[in-house]
Amino acid sequence: AAAFARGIYSNQSIQKLQFDFPDTGTALPKVLSCRDNSKLTDLHLNGQIGGEVARSLALALGELSLKVFILAVRLLSEDDFDEIIEALMSLTQLERLHLCDSEMFRRRCEKLGDVLVRWRPLNLRWLRLSWNDIDDESFRCLIPGISKCCNLSWLGLEGNVSITSA
């Protein structure tokens, strides 16, 4: 993992980066702390992360200029999830946000909805919340935040429990 991180760290031309965990999970904090990652516009994270890696990700989001952020991870603690979701507000250029397979029960939907209300992401065009076990009650918590996404043109909700009466 250390050699991989050094290689990515020294290459500052990468625009799109995808990590599949747990294989490279320990390398992620080193890669994201790269001294100049201004060209990185797309970050895709799949698998399971938590603890130090999740905290490093939340800190790194404040330094990135992402246009696409895909987070498809399970087993995040509530604190780790909250920290990453709060960090989204620093991504002012974000156009596509995919939070998939992240077990978005009511509390997490409340958190995301609250962040979307405060953030008011002007550039967000795509929001995908697929395969999160979202039900009607949880979706109602998202509605105030989604309504603040004034340029949203695509909302993906496939594979959830039931979203019928919201």
Secondary structure as GFF3:
##gff-version 3
##sequence-region A 1 166
A	DSSP	alpha_helix	2	10	.	.	.	ID=ss1
A	DSSP	beta_strand	16	20	.	.	.	ID=ss2
A	DSSP	alpha_helix	28	32	.	.	.	ID=ss3
A	DSSP	beta_strand	42	48	.	.	.	ID=ss4
A	DSSP	alpha_helix	52	61	.	.	.	ID=ss5
A	DSSP	beta_strand	68	74	.	.	.	ID=ss6
A	DSSP	alpha_helix	78	87	.	.	.	ID=ss7
A	DSSP	three_ten_helix	88	90	.	.	.	ID=ss8
A	DSSP	beta_strand	96	99	.	.	.	ID=ss9
A	DSSP	alpha_helix	106	119	.	.	.	ID=ss10
A	DSSP	beta_strand	126	128	.	.	.	ID=ss11
A	DSSP	alpha_helix	136	147	.	.	.	ID=ss12
A	DSSP	beta_strand	154	156	.	.	.	ID=ss13
###
